[in-house]
Amino acid sequence: MPEFRFKSELWTAQYTGIKAITLGTFLKALKEVDDDTIYYHLYRNMFEYHFLPTDYWNSFSYWFAENGYPVLAEKFSALDLLECVCISDIRDEMVRILEREGHSFDKICKPFYFIRAVRKVVDLGLVARDLKELREGIERVGIHSLFYHIVTSRLVHCSPLNDFSRWLTEIGEVKKAEEVNRIDLMSVSLYQLKDRLINILET
């Protein structure tokens, strides 16, 4: 039976030196910044345990709301991050939304500072060889390990399956794999995610 190795990730925020003060400069930067910058602003709220008001699921939508663009705020907040398996795809969708809306691109806004997530993935030295050990491992690890295996791993592998579901499928636990993959992270915290995973693996 294949082993499951638990990993986690650490973030350091790094200013890119790029800021936007109009929709035009925002759109230009959105097309040019690297994937780790897009990643930071999309997933920061989830990684930092709902850092922003829950009406706005990412930094971009919060900035639009602050500057009087409620439709853009709503559309960017409605982006389904768990359907995204490649940062370039969601970047293209955000660009399309901005270009379709047809707002004035020259109106001066509060500055938006583009930040990059400098990430380090660490092996926790914890291995699971069966369902019982996987459940025990999930009970032991922190929430950022769960974030890595549920969210980041999909982007790393450009796959619709998270690490847990991929491993469960490999060992023949297809039903449990599907249940895990259906968890909506937009409606639960990472702490609630841990409870949900443990419950699925116990049944």
C-alpha positions in Angstrom: 0.0 0.0 0.0 1.4 3.5 -0.9 2.5 5.8 2.0 0.9 9.2 2.6 3.5 11.7 3.7 2.2 14.7 5.7 3.6 18.1 4.7 2.9 21.6 5.7 3.6 25.1 4.3 4.9 28.4 5.7 4.2 31.8 4.1 6.3 35.0 4.2 4.6 38.0 2.6 6.9 39.9 0.2 6.0 43.3 -1.4 6.5 43.1 -5.2 7.0 46.8 -5.6 3.9 47.0 -7.8 0.8 49.0 -6.8 -2.4 49.9 -8.6 -4.2 53.2 -8.2 -6.7 52.8 -11.1 -8.5 49.9 -12.6 -6.2 50.3 -15.6 -3.0 49.9 -13.6 -4.7 47.0 -11.7 -5.5 45.2 -14.9 -2.0 45.7 -16.2 -0.4 44.4 -13.0 -2.9 41.4 -12.9 -1.6 40.3 -16.3 2.1 40.7 -15.3 2.6 39.6 -11.7 3.8 36.1 -11.0 1.6 33.2 -10.0 2.7 33.4 -6.3 1.3 36.9 -6.1 -2.0 35.9 -7.5 -2.0 32.9 -5.2 -1.4 35.1 -2.1 -4.3 37.5 -2.8 -6.7 34.7 -3.7 -6.0 32.3 -0.8 -4.7 34.6 1.9 -8.1 34.8 3.6 -8.4 31.0 3.7 -4.8 30.5 4.8 -4.9 33.1 7.6 -8.3 31.8 8.9 -10.7 34.4 7.4 -8.5 37.5 7.7 -10.9 39.6 5.7 -14.6 40.2 6.2 -16.4 37.1 5.1 -18.4 39.0 2.4 -15.1 39.2 0.5 -13.2 36.0 -0.1 -10.1 37.5 -1.5 -8.0 40.7 -1.4 -9.1 41.7 -4.8 -12.8 41.7 -4.1 -12.2 43.6 -0.9 -10.3 46.3 -2.8 -13.1 46.7 -5.4 -15.7 47.0 -2.6 -13.6 49.7 -0.9 -13.4 51.7 -4.1 -17.0 51.6 -5.1 -17.1 48.7 -7.5 -19.7 46.4 -5.9 -20.3 44.3 -9.0 -16.6 43.6 -9.5 -16.3 42.9 -5.8 -19.2 40.4 -6.0 -17.8 38.7 -9.1 -14.3 38.3 -7.8 -15.6 37.1 -4.5 -17.7 34.5 -6.3 -14.7 33.0 -8.0 -14.7 29.3 -7.1 -11.2 28.7 -5.9 -11.7 25.0 -5.5 -12.6 24.7 -9.1 -9.2 26.3 -10.0 -6.5 23.7 -10.8 -4.2 26.2 -12.4 -3.4 29.8 -11.4 -3.2 30.9 -15.1 -6.8 29.8 -15.7 -8.2 31.9 -12.8 -6.0 34.8 -13.8 -7.5 34.7 -17.3 -11.0 34.6 -15.8 -10.3 37.7 -13.7 -8.9 39.6 -16.7 -12.1 38.7 -18.7 -14.3 39.9 -15.9 -12.5 43.3 -15.7 -12.5 43.7 -19.5 -16.2 42.8 -19.8 -17.4 45.2 -17.1 -16.3 48.3 -19.1 -15.8 50.6 -16.1 -13.7 53.8 -16.3 -10.1 52.5 -16.1 -8.7 56.0 -15.1 -10.6 56.7 -11.9 -8.2 57.2 -9.0 -8.6 54.5 -6.3 -7.1 53.7 -2.9 -3.8 51.9 -3.7 -3.6 48.2 -4.1 -0.3 46.7 -3.1 0.6 43.5 -4.8 2.2 41.0 -2.4 3.9 37.7 -3.2 3.6 34.6 -1.1 7.1 33.2 -0.5 6.2 29.7 0.5 8.2 26.9 2.0 6.9 23.3 2.0 8.2 21.2 4.9 8.0 17.4 5.4 6.5 16.8 8.8 8.1 13.3 9.1 4.7 11.8 9.6 3.6 8.9 7.4 0.3 7.1 7.0 0.0 3.5 5.6 -3.7 2.9 6.2 -6.9 4.7 7.0 -6.4 4.6 10.7 -2.9 6.2 10.5 -4.3 8.8 8.0 -7.0 9.7 10.5 -4.5 9.8 13.4 -2.2 12.0 11.3 -4.9 14.5 10.5 -5.7 14.7 14.2 -2.0 15.5 15.0 -1.1 18.0 12.3 -1.9 21.7 12.2 -4.3 23.5 10.0 -1.7 24.7 7.5 -0.8 21.1 6.7 -4.5 20.5 5.9 -4.4 23.7 3.7 -1.4 22.3 1.8 -2.9 18.9 1.2 -6.4 20.2 0.3 -5.7 23.4 -1.5 -2.0 23.9 -2.6 -1.5 20.3 -3.7 -4.2 20.7 -6.4 -2.4 23.7 -7.9 1.0 21.9 -7.6 -0.3 18.9 -9.5 -2.7 20.9 -11.7 -5.3 18.3 -10.6 -8.9 18.5 -9.5 -8.0 16.0 -6.7 -6.5 17.1 -3.5 -3.7 14.9 -1.9 -6.0 13.1 0.5 -8.5 12.2 -2.2 -5.7 11.1 -4.6 -4.2 8.8 -1.9 -7.6 7.4 -0.9 -8.4 6.7 -4.6 -5.0 4.8 -4.9 -5.9 2.5 -2.0 -9.4 1.8 -3.3 -11.4 4.1 -1.0 -13.1 5.9 -3.9 -16.2 6.9 -1.9 -14.3 8.5 0.9 -12.1 10.2 -1.7 -15.1 11.7 -3.4 -16.5 12.9 0.0 -13.3 14.6 0.9 -13.1 16.3 -2.5 -16.6 17.6 -2.2 -15.9 19.5 1.0 -16.6 23.2 0.4 -13.8 25.2 1.9 -15.7 28.4 1.3 -18.3 27.4 3.9 -16.0 25.9 6.6 -12.9 27.0 8.5 -9.7 25.0 8.4 -10.5 23.9 12.0 -14.0 22.7 10.9 -12.2 21.0 7.9 -10.2 18.9 10.3 -13.4 17.7 12.1 -15.0 16.9 8.7 -12.1 14.9 7.5 -11.9 12.9 10.7 -15.6 12.2 10.5 -15.4 10.9 6.9 -12.5 8.6 7.7 -14.3 7.2 10.8 -17.4 6.2 8.9 
